[in-house]
């Protein structure tokens, strides 16, 4: 879902080279991809202003600090939870 969010929240786009939507064998230079406002070739626009056939799919990447969105519990918290669950299970089954 991150690439979709990136497109939806973008305020600037830049032109890139990529395969045409109508003919994947043809390369075009006018596809638009989200970029930062500081990019030298940035064009200020929202994703609603980008023609559908000109939106270049941003590459899907794994960025460690974006995933997961909530912090993971520490190993000590996990061990306490496991100990409690194990204790509770043996108390109720005996």
PDB file of N, CA, C and O in Angstrom:
ATOM      1  N   UNK A   1       0.808  -1.205   0.000  1.00  0.00           N
ATOM      2  CA  UNK A   1       0.000   0.000   0.000  1.00  0.00           C
ATOM      3  C   UNK A   1       0.849   1.267   0.000  1.00  0.00           C
ATOM      4  O   UNK A   1       0.356   2.349  -0.320  1.00  0.00           O
ATOM      5  N   UNK A   2       2.111   1.136   0.355  1.00  0.00           N
ATOM      6  CA  UNK A   2       2.956   2.317   0.422  1.00  0.00           C
ATOM      7  C   UNK A   2       3.093   3.063  -0.906  1.00  0.00           C
ATOM      8  O   UNK A   2       3.056   4.294  -0.900  1.00  0.00           O
ATOM      9  N   UNK A   3       3.250   2.374  -2.052  1.00  0.00           N
ATOM     10  CA  UNK A   3       3.342   3.125  -3.306  1.00  0.00           C
ATOM     11  C   UNK A   3       2.077   3.935  -3.595  1.00  0.00           C
ATOM     12  O   UNK A   3       2.159   5.042  -4.126  1.00  0.00           O
ATOM     13  N   UNK A   4       0.925   3.398  -3.253  1.00  0.00           N
ATOM     14  CA  UNK A   4      -0.326   4.124  -3.466  1.00  0.00           C
ATOM     15  C   UNK A   4      -0.359   5.369  -2.600  1.00  0.00           C
ATOM     16  O   UNK A   4      -0.739   6.445  -3.061  1.00  0.00           O
ATOM     17  N   UNK A   5       0.040   5.222  -1.341  1.00  0.00           N
ATOM     18  CA  UNK A   5       0.084   6.375  -0.440  1.00  0.00           C
ATOM     19  C   UNK A   5       1.046   7.438  -0.946  1.00  0.00           C
ATOM     20  O   UNK A   5       0.773   8.635  -0.857  1.00  0.00           O
ATOM     21  N   UNK A   6       2.163   6.989  -1.471  1.00  0.00           N
ATOM     22  CA  UNK A   6       3.174   7.918  -1.987  1.00  0.00           C
ATOM     23  C   UNK A   6       2.597   8.755  -3.126  1.00  0.00           C
ATOM     24  O   UNK A   6       2.839   9.960  -3.199  1.00  0.00           O
ATOM     25  N   UNK A   7       1.838   8.120  -4.008  1.00  0.00           N
ATOM     26  CA  UNK A   7       1.215   8.837  -5.125  1.00  0.00           C
ATOM     27  C   UNK A   7       0.137   9.782  -4.604  1.00  0.00           C
ATOM     28  O   UNK A   7       0.061  10.932  -5.036  1.00  0.00           O
ATOM     29  N   UNK A   8      -0.688   9.311  -3.687  1.00  0.00           N
ATOM     30  CA  UNK A   8      -1.806  10.111  -3.183  1.00  0.00           C
ATOM     31  C   UNK A   8      -1.357  11.332  -2.389  1.00  0.00           C
ATOM     32  O   UNK A   8      -2.030  12.362  -2.409  1.00  0.00           O
ATOM     33  N   UNK A   9      -0.244  11.229  -1.702  1.00  0.00           N
ATOM     34  CA  UNK A   9       0.200  12.346  -0.863  1.00  0.00           C
ATOM     35  C   UNK A   9       1.214  13.245  -1.557  1.00  0.00           C
ATOM     36  O   UNK A   9       1.630  14.259  -0.997  1.00  0.00           O
ATOM     37  N   UNK A  10       1.617  12.879  -2.779  1.00  0.00           N
ATOM     38  CA  UNK A  10       2.623  13.666  -3.494  1.00  0.00           C
ATOM     39  C   UNK A  10       2.089  15.046  -3.861  1.00  0.00           C
ATOM     40  O   UNK A  10       0.923  15.205  -4.222  1.00  0.00           O
ATOM     41  N   UNK A  11       2.959  16.027  -3.762  1.00  0.00           N
ATOM     42  CA  UNK A  11       2.635  17.397  -4.182  1.00  0.00           C
ATOM     43  C   UNK A  11       3.424  17.780  -5.420  1.00  0.00           C
ATOM     44  O   UNK A  11       3.146  18.797  -6.056  1.00  0.00           O
ATOM     45  N   UNK A  12       4.416  16.956  -5.759  1.00  0.00           N
ATOM     46  CA  UNK A  12       5.269  17.220  -6.923  1.00  0.00           C
ATOM     47  C   UNK A  12       5.553  15.914  -7.663  1.00  0.00           C
ATOM     48  O   UNK A  12       5.662  14.850  -7.054  1.00  0.00           O
ATOM     49  N   UNK A  13       5.670  16.017  -8.969  1.00  0.00           N
ATOM     50  CA  UNK A  13       5.991  14.879  -9.826  1.00  0.00           C
ATOM     51  C   UNK A  13       7.097  15.291 -10.783  1.00  0.00           C
ATOM     52  O   UNK A  13       7.288  16.475 -11.058  1.00  0.00           O
ATOM     53  N   UNK A  14       7.826  14.297 -11.288  1.00  0.00           N
ATOM     54  CA  UNK A  14       8.859  14.581 -12.291  1.00  0.00           C
ATOM     55  C   UNK A  14       8.692  13.592 -13.437  1.00  0.00           C
ATOM     56  O   UNK A  14       8.142  12.504 -13.265  1.00  0.00           O
ATOM     57  N   UNK A  15       9.173  13.988 -14.601  1.00  0.00           N
ATOM     58  CA  UNK A  15       9.070  13.139 -15.780  1.00  0.00           C
ATOM     59  C   UNK A  15      10.190  12.103 -15.780  1.00  0.00           C
ATOM     60  O   UNK A  15      11.338  12.402 -15.452  1.00  0.00           O
ATOM     61  N   UNK A  16       9.828  10.878 -16.157  1.00  0.00           N
ATOM     62  CA  UNK A  16      10.794   9.782 -16.257  1.00  0.00           C
ATOM     63  C   UNK A  16      10.555   9.026 -17.560  1.00  0.00           C
ATOM     64  O   UNK A  16       9.525   9.180 -18.216  1.00  0.00           O
ATOM     65  N   UNK A  17      11.520   8.224 -17.901  1.00  0.00           N
ATOM     66  CA  UNK A  17      11.421   7.399 -19.109  1.00  0.00           C
ATOM     67  C   UNK A  17      10.920   6.017 -18.714  1.00  0.00           C
ATOM     68  O   UNK A  17      11.358   5.445 -17.716  1.00  0.00           O
ATOM     69  N   UNK A  18       9.996   5.491 -19.510  1.00  0.00           N
ATOM     70  CA  UNK A  18       9.461   4.168 -19.229  1.00  0.00           C
ATOM     71  C   UNK A  18       8.619   3.670 -20.380  1.00  0.00           C
ATOM     72  O   UNK A  18       8.438   4.368 -21.378  1.00  0.00           O
ATOM     73  N   UNK A  19       8.097   2.442 -20.239  1.00  0.00           N
ATOM     74  CA  UNK A  19       7.296   1.856 -21.323  1.00  0.00           C
ATOM     75  C   UNK A  19       5.951   2.566 -21.462  1.00  0.00           C
ATOM     76  O   UNK A  19       5.324   2.940 -20.470  1.00  0.00           O
ATOM     77  N   UNK A  20       5.529   2.740 -22.685  1.00  0.00           N
ATOM     78  CA  UNK A  20       4.238   3.355 -22.973  1.00  0.00           C
ATOM     79  C   UNK A  20       3.115   2.452 -22.477  1.00  0.00           C
ATOM     80  O   UNK A  20       3.234   1.227 -22.516  1.00  0.00           O
ATOM     81  N   UNK A  21       2.042   3.046 -22.018  1.00  0.00           N
ATOM     82  CA  UNK A  21       0.890   2.254 -21.562  1.00  0.00           C
ATOM     83  C   UNK A  21       0.177   1.598 -22.740  1.00  0.00           C
ATOM     84  O   UNK A  21      -0.418   0.530 -22.592  1.00  0.00           O
ATOM     85  N   UNK A  22       0.235   2.220 -23.880  1.00  0.00           N
ATOM     86  CA  UNK A  22      -0.461   1.677 -25.046  1.00  0.00           C
ATOM     87  C   UNK A  22       0.359   0.620 -25.782  1.00  0.00           C
ATOM     88  O   UNK A  22      -0.199  -0.310 -26.363  1.00  0.00           O
ATOM     89  N   UNK A  23       1.704   0.768 -25.754  1.00  0.00           N
ATOM     90  CA  UNK A  23       2.590  -0.193 -26.410  1.00  0.00           C
ATOM     91  C   UNK A  23       3.838  -0.373 -25.547  1.00  0.00           C
ATOM     92  O   UNK A  23       4.750   0.452 -25.611  1.00  0.00           O
ATOM     93  N   UNK A  24       3.896  -1.441 -24.736  1.00  0.00           N
ATOM     94  CA  UNK A  24       5.021  -1.657 -23.824  1.00  0.00           C
ATOM     95  C   UNK A  24       6.385  -1.755 -24.509  1.00  0.00           C
ATOM     96  O   UNK A  24       7.415  -1.641 -23.844  1.00  0.00           O
ATOM     97  N   UNK A  25       6.406  -1.963 -25.823  1.00  0.00           N
ATOM     98  CA  UNK A  25       7.671  -2.057 -26.550  1.00  0.00           C
ATOM     99  C   UNK A  25       8.252  -0.688 -26.894  1.00  0.00           C
ATOM    100  O   UNK A  25       9.394  -0.591 -27.342  1.00  0.00           O
ATOM    101  N   UNK A  26       7.468   0.370 -26.686  1.00  0.00           N
ATOM    102  CA  UNK A  26       7.900   1.727 -27.003  1.00  0.00           C
ATOM    103  C   UNK A  26       8.223   2.469 -25.705  1.00  0.00           C
ATOM    104  O   UNK A  26       7.428   2.448 -24.766  1.00  0.00           O
ATOM    105  N   UNK A  27       9.386   3.124 -25.649  1.00  0.00           N
ATOM    106  CA  UNK A  27       9.749   3.920 -24.482  1.00  0.00           C
ATOM    107  C   UNK A  27       9.337   5.372 -24.704  1.00  0.00           C
ATOM    108  O   UNK A  27       9.535   5.930 -25.783  1.00  0.00           O
ATOM    109  N   UNK A  28       8.759   5.972 -23.665  1.00  0.00           N
ATOM    110  CA  UNK A  28       8.356   7.382 -23.726  1.00  0.00           C
ATOM    111  C   UNK A  28       9.050   8.145 -22.602  1.00  0.00           C
ATOM    112  O   UNK A  28       9.450   7.554 -21.599  1.00  0.00           O
ATOM    113  N   UNK A  29       9.189   9.448 -22.771  1.00  0.00           N
ATOM    114  CA  UNK A  29       9.900  10.278 -21.788  1.00  0.00           C
ATOM    115  C   UNK A  29       8.977  11.174 -20.975  1.00  0.00           C
ATOM    116  O   UNK A  29       9.453  12.084 -20.296  1.00  0.00           O
ATOM    117  N   UNK A  30       7.676  10.941 -21.027  1.00  0.00           N
ATOM    118  CA  UNK A  30       6.764  11.858 -20.358  1.00  0.00           C
ATOM    119  C   UNK A  30       5.914  11.209 -19.267  1.00  0.00           C
ATOM    120  O   UNK A  30       4.848  11.720 -18.924  1.00  0.00           O
ATOM    121  N   UNK A  31       6.384  10.084 -18.722  1.00  0.00           N
ATOM    122  CA  UNK A  31       5.676   9.475 -17.605  1.00  0.00           C
ATOM    123  C   UNK A  31       5.993  10.256 -16.340  1.00  0.00           C
ATOM    124  O   UNK A  31       7.083  10.813 -16.211  1.00  0.00           O
ATOM    125  N   UNK A  32       5.049  10.302 -15.405  1.00  0.00           N
ATOM    126  CA  UNK A  32       5.226  11.088 -14.183  1.00  0.00           C
ATOM    127  C   UNK A  32       5.315  10.181 -12.963  1.00  0.00           C
ATOM    128  O   UNK A  32       4.558   9.219 -12.829  1.00  0.00           O
ATOM    129  N   UNK A  33       6.243  10.501 -12.087  1.00  0.00           N
ATOM    130  CA  UNK A  33       6.461   9.745 -10.863  1.00  0.00           C
ATOM    131  C   UNK A  33       6.552  10.737  -9.702  1.00  0.00           C
ATOM    132  O   UNK A  33       7.080  11.834  -9.883  1.00  0.00           O
ATOM    133  N   UNK A  34       6.043  10.377  -8.498  1.00  0.00           N
ATOM    134  CA  UNK A  34       6.136  11.294  -7.362  1.00  0.00           C
ATOM    135  C   UNK A  34       7.592  11.601  -7.021  1.00  0.00           C
ATOM    136  O   UNK A  34       8.468  10.745  -7.149  1.00  0.00           O
ATOM    137  N   UNK A  35       7.831  12.834  -6.588  1.00  0.00           N
ATOM    138  CA  UNK A  35       9.181  13.224  -6.171  1.00  0.00           C
ATOM    139  C   UNK A  35       9.068  14.279  -5.068  1.00  0.00           C
ATOM    140  O   UNK A  35       7.975  14.748  -4.751  1.00  0.00           O
ATOM    141  N   UNK A  36      10.195  14.637  -4.501  1.00  0.00           N
ATOM    142  CA  UNK A  36      10.201  15.665  -3.470  1.00  0.00           C
ATOM    143  C   UNK A  36      10.135  17.042  -4.123  1.00  0.00           C
ATOM    144  O   UNK A  36      10.543  17.202  -5.274  1.00  0.00           O
ATOM    145  N   UNK A  37       9.627  18.033  -3.399  1.00  0.00           N
ATOM    146  CA  UNK A  37       9.563  19.383  -3.951  1.00  0.00           C
ATOM    147  C   UNK A  37      10.934  19.947  -4.322  1.00  0.00           C
ATOM    148  O   UNK A  37      11.023  20.835  -5.169  1.00  0.00           O
ATOM    149  N   UNK A  38      11.994  19.447  -3.706  1.00  0.00           N
ATOM    150  CA  UNK A  38      13.342  19.938  -3.968  1.00  0.00           C
ATOM    151  C   UNK A  38      13.991  19.349  -5.205  1.00  0.00           C
ATOM    152  O   UNK A  38      15.088  19.765  -5.576  1.00  0.00           O
ATOM    153  N   UNK A  39      13.344  18.396  -5.850  1.00  0.00           N
ATOM    154  CA  UNK A  39      13.891  17.779  -7.064  1.00  0.00           C
ATOM    155  C   UNK A  39      14.003  18.846  -8.159  1.00  0.00           C
ATOM    156  O   UNK A  39      13.060  19.610  -8.365  1.00  0.00           O
ATOM    157  N   UNK A  40      15.140  18.911  -8.864  1.00  0.00           N
ATOM    158  CA  UNK A  40      15.345  19.960  -9.871  1.00  0.00           C
ATOM    159  C   UNK A  40      14.262  20.010 -10.958  1.00  0.00           C
ATOM    160  O   UNK A  40      13.930  21.092 -11.442  1.00  0.00           O
ATOM    161  N   UNK A  41      13.714  18.865 -11.344  1.00  0.00           N
ATOM    162  CA  UNK A  41      12.724  18.828 -12.418  1.00  0.00           C
ATOM    163  C   UNK A  41      11.293  18.697 -11.891  1.00  0.00           C
ATOM    164  O   UNK A  41      10.394  18.324 -12.644  1.00  0.00           O
ATOM    165  N   UNK A  42      11.071  18.997 -10.618  1.00  0.00           N
ATOM    166  CA  UNK A  42       9.758  18.806  -9.999  1.00  0.00           C
ATOM    167  C   UNK A  42       8.698  19.705 -10.626  1.00  0.00           C
ATOM    168  O   UNK A  42       8.931  20.883 -10.895  1.00  0.00           O
ATOM    169  N   UNK A  43       7.540  19.117 -10.848  1.00  0.00           N
ATOM    170  CA  UNK A  43       6.384  19.852 -11.353  1.00  0.00           C
ATOM    171  C   UNK A  43       5.330  19.801 -10.253  1.00  0.00           C
ATOM    172  O   UNK A  43       4.937  18.717  -9.823  1.00  0.00           O
ATOM    173  N   UNK A  44       4.876  20.949  -9.800  1.00  0.00           N
ATOM    174  CA  UNK A  44       3.892  20.982  -8.721  1.00  0.00           C
ATOM    175  C   UNK A  44       2.524  20.580  -9.259  1.00  0.00           C
ATOM    176  O   UNK A  44       1.967  21.238 -10.137  1.00  0.00           O
ATOM    177  N   UNK A  45       1.990  19.478  -8.709  1.00  0.00           N
ATOM    178  CA  UNK A  45       0.656  18.998  -9.071  1.00  0.00           C
ATOM    179  C   UNK A  45       0.244  17.898  -8.106  1.00  0.00           C
ATOM    180  O   UNK A  45       1.091  17.313  -7.430  1.00  0.00           O
ATOM    181  N   UNK A  46      -1.037  17.616  -8.039  1.00  0.00           N
ATOM    182  CA  UNK A  46      -1.537  16.509  -7.232  1.00  0.00           C
ATOM    183  C   UNK A  46      -1.752  15.310  -8.148  1.00  0.00           C
ATOM    184  O   UNK A  46      -1.722  15.441  -9.372  1.00  0.00           O
ATOM    185  N   UNK A  47      -1.965  14.158  -7.558  1.00  0.00           N
ATOM    186  CA  UNK A  47      -2.149  12.957  -8.365  1.00  0.00           C
ATOM    187  C   UNK A  47      -3.436  13.024  -9.182  1.00  0.00           C
ATOM    188  O   UNK A  47      -3.560  12.341 -10.199  1.00  0.00           O
ATOM    189  N   UNK A  48      -4.388  13.836  -8.750  1.00  0.00           N
ATOM    190  CA  UNK A  48      -5.635  13.991  -9.504  1.00  0.00           C
ATOM    191  C   UNK A  48      -5.409  14.767 -10.807  1.00  0.00           C
ATOM    192  O   UNK A  48      -6.209  14.663 -11.737  1.00  0.00           O
ATOM    193  N   UNK A  49      -4.333  15.535 -10.873  1.00  0.00           N
ATOM    194  CA  UNK A  49      -4.016  16.311 -12.073  1.00  0.00           C
ATOM    195  C   UNK A  49      -3.168  15.530 -13.080  1.00  0.00           C
ATOM    196  O   UNK A  49      -2.967  15.979 -14.209  1.00  0.00           O
ATOM    197  N   UNK A  50      -2.681  14.376 -12.673  1.00  0.00           N
ATOM    198  CA  UNK A  50      -1.837  13.550 -13.550  1.00  0.00           C
ATOM    199  C   UNK A  50      -2.746  12.709 -14.451  1.00  0.00           C
ATOM    200  O   UNK A  50      -3.597  11.976 -13.946  1.00  0.00           O
ATOM    201  N   UNK A  51      -2.583  12.801 -15.764  1.00  0.00           N
ATOM    202  CA  UNK A  51      -3.377  11.944 -16.658  1.00  0.00           C
ATOM    203  C   UNK A  51      -3.102  10.473 -16.346  1.00  0.00           C
ATOM    204  O   UNK A  51      -1.952  10.086 -16.137  1.00  0.00           O
ATOM    205  N   UNK A  52      -4.142   9.667 -16.315  1.00  0.00           N
ATOM    206  CA  UNK A  52      -4.014   8.256 -15.946  1.00  0.00           C
ATOM    207  C   UNK A  52      -3.010   7.474 -16.767  1.00  0.00           C
ATOM    208  O   UNK A  52      -2.348   6.576 -16.247  1.00  0.00           O
ATOM    209  N   UNK A  53      -2.889   7.803 -18.038  1.00  0.00           N
ATOM    210  CA  UNK A  53      -1.954   7.065 -18.886  1.00  0.00           C
ATOM    211  C   UNK A  53      -0.517   7.573 -18.757  1.00  0.00           C
ATOM    212  O   UNK A  53       0.390   7.023 -19.381  1.00  0.00           O
ATOM    213  N   UNK A  54      -0.303   8.614 -17.957  1.00  0.00           N
ATOM    214  CA  UNK A  54       1.041   9.174 -17.774  1.00  0.00           C
ATOM    215  C   UNK A  54       1.629   8.878 -16.401  1.00  0.00           C
ATOM    216  O   UNK A  54       2.770   9.248 -16.127  1.00  0.00           O
ATOM    217  N   UNK A  55       0.862   8.212 -15.532  1.00  0.00           N
ATOM    218  CA  UNK A  55       1.354   7.900 -14.188  1.00  0.00           C
ATOM    219  C   UNK A  55       2.228   6.656 -14.248  1.00  0.00           C
ATOM    220  O   UNK A  55       1.765   5.574 -14.610  1.00  0.00           O
ATOM    221  N   UNK A  56       3.490   6.822 -13.891  1.00  0.00           N
ATOM    222  CA  UNK A  56       4.439   5.706 -13.869  1.00  0.00           C
ATOM    223  C   UNK A  56       4.333   5.036 -12.508  1.00  0.00           C
ATOM    224  O   UNK A  56       4.382   5.708 -11.477  1.00  0.00           O
ATOM    225  N   UNK A  57       4.188   3.726 -12.499  1.00  0.00           N
ATOM    226  CA  UNK A  57       4.089   3.005 -11.234  1.00  0.00           C
ATOM    227  C   UNK A  57       5.409   3.108 -10.489  1.00  0.00           C
ATOM    228  O   UNK A  57       6.440   2.661 -10.991  1.00  0.00           O
ATOM    229  N   UNK A  58       5.390   3.701  -9.277  1.00  0.00           N
ATOM    230  CA  UNK A  58       6.647   3.789  -8.530  1.00  0.00           C
ATOM    231  C   UNK A  58       7.130   2.401  -8.143  1.00  0.00           C
ATOM    232  O   UNK A  58       6.316   1.510  -7.900  1.00  0.00           O
ATOM    233  N   UNK A  59       8.431   2.206  -8.083  1.00  0.00           N
ATOM    234  CA  UNK A  59       8.946   0.883  -7.706  1.00  0.00           C
ATOM    235  C   UNK A  59       8.568   0.547  -6.265  1.00  0.00           C
ATOM    236  O   UNK A  59       8.561   1.416  -5.393  1.00  0.00           O
ATOM    237  N   UNK A  60       8.259  -0.706  -6.034  1.00  0.00           N
ATOM    238  CA  UNK A  60       7.939  -1.176  -4.685  1.00  0.00           C
ATOM    239  C   UNK A  60       9.253  -1.522  -3.999  1.00  0.00           C
ATOM    240  O   UNK A  60      10.023  -2.346  -4.492  1.00  0.00           O
ATOM    241  N   UNK A  61       9.502  -0.891  -2.863  1.00  0.00           N
ATOM    242  CA  UNK A  61      10.734  -1.138  -2.123  1.00  0.00           C
ATOM    243  C   UNK A  61      10.419  -1.425  -0.663  1.00  0.00           C
ATOM    244  O   UNK A  61       9.376  -1.019  -0.151  1.00  0.00           O
ATOM    245  N   UNK A  62      11.314  -2.115  -0.008  1.00  0.00           N
ATOM    246  CA  UNK A  62      11.180  -2.362   1.423  1.00  0.00           C
ATOM    247  C   UNK A  62      12.017  -1.321   2.153  1.00  0.00           C
ATOM    248  O   UNK A  62      13.242  -1.297   2.033  1.00  0.00           O
ATOM    249  N   UNK A  63      11.356  -0.478   2.896  1.00  0.00           N
ATOM    250  CA  UNK A  63      12.053   0.518   3.690  1.00  0.00           C
ATOM    251  C   UNK A  63      11.831   0.146   5.145  1.00  0.00           C
ATOM    252  O   UNK A  63      10.709   0.193   5.649  1.00  0.00           O
ATOM    253  N   UNK A  64      12.901  -0.220   5.802  1.00  0.00           N
ATOM    254  CA  UNK A  64      12.806  -0.763   7.156  1.00  0.00           C
ATOM    255  C   UNK A  64      12.111   0.181   8.127  1.00  0.00           C
ATOM    256  O   UNK A  64      11.331  -0.280   8.960  1.00  0.00           O
ATOM    257  N   UNK A  65      12.361   1.474   8.055  1.00  0.00           N
ATOM    258  CA  UNK A  65      11.773   2.366   9.040  1.00  0.00           C
ATOM    259  C   UNK A  65      10.304   2.669   8.760  1.00  0.00           C
ATOM    260  O   UNK A  65       9.662   3.339   9.568  1.00  0.00           O
ATOM    261  N   UNK A  66       9.757   2.202   7.652  1.00  0.00           N
ATOM    262  CA  UNK A  66       8.336   2.397   7.382  1.00  0.00           C
ATOM    263  C   UNK A  66       7.512   1.165   7.741  1.00  0.00           C
ATOM    264  O   UNK A  66       6.295   1.257   7.901  1.00  0.00           O
ATOM    265  N   UNK A  67       8.164   0.018   7.866  1.00  0.00           N
ATOM    266  CA  UNK A  67       7.457  -1.208   8.177  1.00  0.00           C
ATOM    267  C   UNK A  67       7.996  -1.801   9.456  1.00  0.00           C
ATOM    268  O   UNK A  67       9.218  -1.856   9.598  1.00  0.00           O
ATOM    269  N   UNK A  68       7.211  -2.238  10.372  1.00  0.00           N
ATOM    270  CA  UNK A  68       5.778  -2.100  10.490  1.00  0.00           C
ATOM    271  C   UNK A  68       5.399  -0.704  10.964  1.00  0.00           C
ATOM    272  O   UNK A  68       6.255   0.058  11.413  1.00  0.00           O
ATOM    273  N   UNK A  69       4.132  -0.374  10.865  1.00  0.00           N
ATOM    274  CA  UNK A  69       3.705   0.970  11.231  1.00  0.00           C
ATOM    275  C   UNK A  69       3.617   1.146  12.744  1.00  0.00           C
ATOM    276  O   UNK A  69       3.660   2.276  13.232  1.00  0.00           O
ATOM    277  N   UNK A  70       3.494   0.057  13.492  1.00  0.00           N
ATOM    278  CA  UNK A  70       3.493   0.160  14.950  1.00  0.00           C
ATOM    279  C   UNK A  70       4.733  -0.557  15.482  1.00  0.00           C
ATOM    280  O   UNK A  70       5.206  -1.513  14.868  1.00  0.00           O
ATOM    281  N   UNK A  71       5.260  -0.105  16.612  1.00  0.00           N
ATOM    282  CA  UNK A  71       6.485  -0.723  17.130  1.00  0.00           C
ATOM    283  C   UNK A  71       6.247  -2.169  17.558  1.00  0.00           C
ATOM    284  O   UNK A  71       5.176  -2.518  18.056  1.00  0.00           O
ATOM    285  N   UNK A  72       7.256  -2.991  17.356  1.00  0.00           N
ATOM    286  CA  UNK A  72       7.172  -4.383  17.786  1.00  0.00           C
ATOM    287  C   UNK A  72       7.439  -4.464  19.284  1.00  0.00           C
ATOM    288  O   UNK A  72       8.219  -3.674  19.815  1.00  0.00           O
ATOM    289  N   UNK A  73       6.796  -5.418  19.974  1.00  0.00           N
ATOM    290  CA  UNK A  73       7.080  -5.566  21.404  1.00  0.00           C
ATOM    291  C   UNK A  73       8.493  -6.093  21.601  1.00  0.00           C
ATOM    292  O   UNK A  73       9.006  -6.844  20.772  1.00  0.00           O
ATOM    293  N   UNK A  74       9.110  -5.699  22.690  1.00  0.00           N
ATOM    294  CA  UNK A  74      10.467  -6.163  22.980  1.00  0.00           C
ATOM    295  C   UNK A  74      10.436  -7.641  23.329  1.00  0.00           C
ATOM    296  O   UNK A  74       9.378  -8.191  23.638  1.00  0.00           O
ATOM    297  N   UNK A  75      11.595  -8.283  23.280  1.00  0.00           N
ATOM    298  CA  UNK A  75      11.649  -9.715  23.566  1.00  0.00           C
ATOM    299  C   UNK A  75      11.254 -10.009  25.010  1.00  0.00           C
ATOM    300  O   UNK A  75      10.681 -11.065  25.280  1.00  0.00           O
ATOM    301  N   UNK A  76      11.546  -9.101  25.950  1.00  0.00           N
ATOM    302  CA  UNK A  76      11.157  -9.339  27.344  1.00  0.00           C
ATOM    303  C   UNK A  76       9.638  -9.308  27.497  1.00  0.00           C
ATOM    304  O   UNK A  76       9.076 -10.079  28.275  1.00  0.00           O
ATOM    305  N   UNK A  77       8.979  -8.425  26.762  1.00  0.00           N
ATOM    306  CA  UNK A  77       7.512  -8.374  26.798  1.00  0.00           C
ATOM    307  C   UNK A  77       6.940  -9.644  26.189  1.00  0.00           C
ATOM    308  O   UNK A  77       5.951 -10.180  26.690  1.00  0.00           O
ATOM    309  N   UNK A  78       7.547 -10.130  25.117  1.00  0.00           N
ATOM    310  CA  UNK A  78       7.073 -11.357  24.487  1.00  0.00           C
ATOM    311  C   UNK A  78       7.254 -12.551  25.421  1.00  0.00           C
ATOM    312  O   UNK A  78       6.378 -13.412  25.500  1.00  0.00           O
ATOM    313  N   UNK A  79       8.385 -12.609  26.131  1.00  0.00           N
ATOM    314  CA  UNK A  79       8.623 -13.711  27.069  1.00  0.00           C
ATOM    315  C   UNK A  79       7.631 -13.682  28.221  1.00  0.00           C
ATOM    316  O   UNK A  79       7.133 -14.732  28.625  1.00  0.00           O
ATOM    317  N   UNK A  80       7.335 -12.511  28.758  1.00  0.00           N
ATOM    318  CA  UNK A  80       6.350 -12.405  29.837  1.00  0.00           C
ATOM    319  C   UNK A  80       4.986 -12.874  29.368  1.00  0.00           C
ATOM    320  O   UNK A  80       4.275 -13.564  30.098  1.00  0.00           O
ATOM    321  N   UNK A  81       4.621 -12.500  28.153  1.00  0.00           N
ATOM    322  CA  UNK A  81       3.337 -12.910  27.600  1.00  0.00           C
ATOM    323  C   UNK A  81       3.286 -14.424  27.418  1.00  0.00           C
ATOM    324  O   UNK A  81       2.281 -15.060  27.735  1.00  0.00           O
ATOM    325  N   UNK A  82       4.376 -14.997  26.907  1.00  0.00           N
ATOM    326  CA  UNK A  82       4.447 -16.443  26.718  1.00  0.00           C
ATOM    327  C   UNK A  82       4.376 -17.159  28.064  1.00  0.00           C
ATOM    328  O   UNK A  82       3.662 -18.153  28.194  1.00  0.00           O
ATOM    329  N   UNK A  83       5.108 -16.669  29.069  1.00  0.00           N
ATOM    330  CA  UNK A  83       5.097 -17.286  30.394  1.00  0.00           C
ATOM    331  C   UNK A  83       3.702 -17.239  30.998  1.00  0.00           C
ATOM    332  O   UNK A  83       3.232 -18.231  31.556  1.00  0.00           O
ATOM    333  N   UNK A  84       3.043 -16.103  30.892  1.00  0.00           N
ATOM    334  CA  UNK A  84       1.690 -15.962  31.433  1.00  0.00           C
ATOM    335  C   UNK A  84       0.734 -16.898  30.717  1.00  0.00           C
ATOM    336  O   UNK A  84      -0.079 -17.561  31.361  1.00  0.00           O
ATOM    337  N   UNK A  85       0.818 -16.962  29.390  1.00  0.00           N
ATOM    338  CA  UNK A  85      -0.077 -17.824  28.604  1.00  0.00           C
ATOM    339  C   UNK A  85       0.145 -19.286  28.963  1.00  0.00           C
ATOM    340  O   UNK A  85      -0.816 -20.041  29.113  1.00  0.00           O
ATOM    341  N   UNK A  86       1.408 -19.694  29.101  1.00  0.00           N
ATOM    342  CA  UNK A  86       1.729 -21.079  29.447  1.00  0.00           C
ATOM    343  C   UNK A  86       1.205 -21.400  30.841  1.00  0.00           C
ATOM    344  O   UNK A  86       0.592 -22.449  31.041  1.00  0.00           O
ATOM    345  N   UNK A  87       1.434 -20.521  31.801  1.00  0.00           N
ATOM    346  CA  UNK A  87       0.963 -20.718  33.165  1.00  0.00           C
ATOM    347  C   UNK A  87      -0.558 -20.823  33.187  1.00  0.00           C
ATOM    348  O   UNK A  87      -1.110 -21.732  33.807  1.00  0.00           O
ATOM    349  N   UNK A  88      -1.225 -19.911  32.526  1.00  0.00           N
ATOM    350  CA  UNK A  88      -2.688 -19.883  32.512  1.00  0.00           C
ATOM    351  C   UNK A  88      -3.236 -21.146  31.836  1.00  0.00           C
ATOM    352  O   UNK A  88      -4.226 -21.709  32.304  1.00  0.00           O
ATOM    353  N   UNK A  89      -2.613 -21.594  30.751  1.00  0.00           N
ATOM    354  CA  UNK A  89      -3.072 -22.786  30.053  1.00  0.00           C
ATOM    355  C   UNK A  89      -3.000 -24.007  30.963  1.00  0.00           C
ATOM    356  O   UNK A  89      -3.951 -24.786  31.014  1.00  0.00           O
ATOM    357  N   UNK A  90      -1.888 -24.192  31.687  1.00  0.00           N
ATOM    358  CA  UNK A  90      -1.739 -25.370  32.546  1.00  0.00           C
ATOM    359  C   UNK A  90      -2.643 -25.277  33.766  1.00  0.00           C
ATOM    360  O   UNK A  90      -3.034 -26.320  34.291  1.00  0.00           O
ATOM    361  N   UNK A  91      -2.989 -24.117  34.236  1.00  0.00           N
ATOM    362  CA  UNK A  91      -3.888 -23.952  35.377  1.00  0.00           C
ATOM    363  C   UNK A  91      -5.317 -24.337  34.991  1.00  0.00           C
ATOM    364  O   UNK A  91      -6.031 -24.916  35.810  1.00  0.00           O
ATOM    365  N   UNK A  92      -5.747 -24.035  33.783  1.00  0.00           N
ATOM    366  CA  UNK A  92      -7.138 -24.274  33.394  1.00  0.00           C
ATOM    367  C   UNK A  92      -7.364 -25.654  32.820  1.00  0.00           C
ATOM    368  O   UNK A  92      -8.512 -26.088  32.729  1.00  0.00           O
ATOM    369  N   UNK A  93      -6.306 -26.371  32.424  1.00  0.00           N
ATOM    370  CA  UNK A  93      -6.488 -27.690  31.802  1.00  0.00           C
ATOM    371  C   UNK A  93      -6.288 -28.815  32.801  1.00  0.00           C
ATOM    372  O   UNK A  93      -6.571 -29.965  32.468  1.00  0.00           O
ATOM    373  N   UNK A  94      -5.827 -28.547  33.974  1.00  0.00           N
ATOM    374  CA  UNK A  94      -5.498 -29.589  34.922  1.00  0.00           C
ATOM    375  C   UNK A  94      -6.633 -29.881  35.794  1.00  0.00           C
ATOM    376  O   UNK A  94      -6.536 -30.745  36.666  1.00  0.00           O
TER     377      UNK A  94
END
